[in-house]
Amino acid sequence: MKVELELVEIYRYEGLPGVRYRFRVKDTKIYLNVTATSLEEATKKAEQIIKNLELDKYLASIERSR
C-alpha cells in the first residue's frame, strides 16, 4: 500500500533552530511532525518514519479487514 502524505502546516518554534513540517497520512487521523531544512527533506524524513514503523503494512491490513 502506498501511503500518501498531505502537508498540513509549516511552522517554527521561537528560540529553536529549524523549520517544522506537519504532515497527515491521507484518509487517516495520523500526523507526523519533522524538522528539516526543506520540504523535500521533510517528506523523506516522514516517509522514513512510515517505513520504520511499518505503518504502510498496518494501514494495508486495516484496509483489507474492512
FIGU-515778 format. One record per residue (C-alpha): x, y, z; residue in one letter. Coordinates in steps of 0.2 Angstrom, whole numbers, plus 5000, padded with zeros to 4 digits. Layout:
N
XYZA;...
This chain:
66
500050005000M;500750174995K;500450295009V;500150475004E;500650625014L;499750795015E;500650945021L;499651025035V;500751165040E;502551235041I;503051325057Y;504451375069R;504651375087Y;505451535093E;507151505101G;507351335092L;508351305076P;507551235061G;505851235052V;504551105057R;503451025045Y;501750945049R;501050805038F;499450705039R;499350525032V;497950545019K;496250475024D;496850455042T;497050545058K;498850515059I;500050665059Y;501950665058L;503050815063N;504850835057V;506150965057T;507050995041A;507851125030T;506751105015S;505151025010L;506050885001E;507050835016E;505450845027A;504550725015T;505950605015K;506050605034K;504150575036A;504250435023E;505750355033Q;504650365049I;503250275040I;504450145034K;505250125051N;503550105060L;502949985046E;501450105045L;501050055027D;500849875032K;499749915046Y;498650035036L;498549895022A;497949765035S;496649885041I;496049915023E;495949735020R;494849705035S;493549825030R;
